[in-house]
Amino acid sequence: MATLSIRVPEEIGEQLEKLAETTGRSRSFLALDALRRYLAQEEWQAQAVQAAVEKADSGTARYASHDAVDHWLAGWGADEEGDAPECK
């Protein structure tokens, strides 16, 4: 296993210490858990963005105009919200 040393603001260190005491887990366990969750979220997001860009670049993607979406969203909460704009 690799070792990673980081500097954190004192308040983060105190929060980590308090949570470790409360949960009976080590600071290392909690930090590793947080890092795993962060990396999983960022990896998912980066892959989703990459897939969207590839689809957009492929020429097969369908879009609604910014103005059409903006108009539709502006109507949210009104008596007649209207239908989502058609993608072309």
N, C-alpha and C positions, 0 to 999 in steps of 0.2 A: 504494500500500500504506500502511496506517495504522501509526503508531508507538505502541508500548505500553511504558511504563516501569513496572517493579515493583521493590519492595524484597524481597529474599529473605534468610533467615538466612545467615550466613557459610558454614556447613557445606554448604548447598545450592549456593551459588555455587562452592565448592571442588569439590563433586561434579560440577557442570556443567562446570567448567573441565577437570577430569581426564578426563571422558568425551569432551569435545571433542578433547582432545589424543590420546586413545586411538583415537578413531574417525576423526580427520581431518576432522571436521565443525565448523562454527562453533557457538558457544553459541546464537546466534540460531536456527540451523537446528534444533538439538536442542530448544530451548524451544518453538518453533513446532510441531514434531512432537508434543511432549508435550501441548501445548494442543489441537491437532487431535484427538488420541486421546481426551483427557478430554472434550471437547465432544461428540464422536460417542457416547461411552458415556453421558454424561448425557442427551443428546437421545433416545437409544434408550430409556433407562429412563423418562424423563418421558413419552414417547409410550406406552410399555407401561402405565404407571400410568393415564394418561388413558383409554386404551382399556378397561382393566379397570373403572374407575369408571363409564364410560359404559355398559358391559355390565351392571354391577350395578344401575345406575339404570334400565335399560330394563325391568327386570322379567322378563327372559328367562334370567337367569343361574341356574345350579343350584349349590347349596352342600352341603357336608358340615358337620355341626356341629363346633364347636371341640372338644367333649368326645370325639366319635368320632375325629377326627384325632389328638388327643392320645393317646387309648388305642391307636390303631394305631401311632403312632410309638414309644410306650413299649415295644411288643413287638418292635421291630426288634432283630435279633441273637439273639432267642430261638429255640428249636427250631422253634416254629410261630409265625411272624410274623403270620400272618393276612392277609386281603385288605384292600385299601384300602377305606375307608368309601364307601358309596353316596351319590352326590350327589342331592339332592332339589330 
